[in-house]
Amino acid sequence: MDLREKLSILASSAKYDASCASSGSGTGEGRKQNFGANLPSGICHSWTGDGRCVSLLKVLYSNVCRFDCAYCVNRASADTERSSFTVDELVDLTCQFYRRNYIEGLFLSSGIFTDPDMVMEKLIAVAKKLRTEAGFGGYIHLKIIPGSGEKLIREAGLWADRLSANIELPTDKSLQTLAPQKSGKVIFGAMEEVSLSTAENEEDRHKIRSTPVFAPAGQSTQLIVGASEEDDRTIIGLSGALYRKFSMRRVYYSAFIPVGVPGREGMSDPRLPDISGPPLVREHRLYQADWLIRFYHFSPGEILEGAPYLDHHVDPKTAWALRHIGRFPVDVLKADYEELLRVPGIGATSARRILEARRLRSLSFDSLRRLGIILKRARYFVTLGGSFIDRPEDPKRIRRLLSDQDGAGLQLPLFDF
Ligand code: SF4
């Protein structure tokens, strides 16, 4: 099998990891040779924490896997074409793509084709060779293979910018049903190891500045939504714990793509739910809830307050405000930062701008709009020293008016990495 065929198989096998949204996107047959056509599958675009868009070569080292996770195209029982790279092939491929300006980095995972330590060693060997022999200074994201040892995880962090161990399913019960060879304990153990190594590395670097940095872009994980029975409350609670305990940079949510969706034929497994399409709205609301935890100082418990699922018709910040309508209107001329953050339509940046601007000049609703406040949303929740656009009287009416504006109050760069 030539390298082009391997790339096609192993990039396609990697594309369901949520960290890169556009990986493997299709190109019309007739346009394949044209200038501007998509590169062969395997190039995905991601956004860094500072908002830069970068392109990554996103591939598996091998799609041969001994595990049989029901939701995965590469599971042992799936009837799919198999292939594996060698370390040298992947290093050459990455360097060639990088030199041609196709990519700025590599996102590398693998099926578990042999003992987890040996698989992890291969991924490390690719990253190490890229850094030490090829002089590759681009971004590297390595997956941690479940079950690989602490020493290997520590070594991986010396060559990679980011590490990730996918939790995939929210509870041990679901893991046992859908991914019986995986264990939450093992996956959390890997996350803990990354978190401890990061903390130790920071201490060491504080003492000796020349200490090599460990995984400077931190760690992330992915949760599949809708393949198992857990509700949003369970998922949000788990995400909150992952951010708190393991200093996770990002939790990615990936809507389960059911059997029968074009491109996923042959995925049938009786353990999976029979749903008509991927729960994309649910995934979107979970990203919005996640945003509230990370940037709006909401606790996981506040977001749902006992309800099992997020409201699909309004974003979770608006849903919270409607449940607490007695706390509104907030006077934009007097409210502190935390109060402003809770107002639908006012983001973290616009809250800071309000505080700054009101020290220097008087504010009007027009000037609020110029500061970035989304007034079509905020209008029901704010007053300007007693002046209203709309009084927040009936939460049901406001909910109806704001329904399906779909996240307009939260600007989400969904995919950083
Ligand atoms: S371990 Fe599970 S999720 Fe990972 S490649 Fe193998 S079957 Fe797929």
Boltz pocket constraint, residues with backbone or C-beta under 6 A from the ligand:
constraints:
  - pocket:
      binder: B
      contacts: [[A, 65], [A, 66], [A, 67], [A, 68], [A, 69], [A, 72], [A, 73], [A, 74], [A, 75], [A, 76], [A, 110], [A, 111], [A, 112], [A, 179]]
      max_distance: 6.0
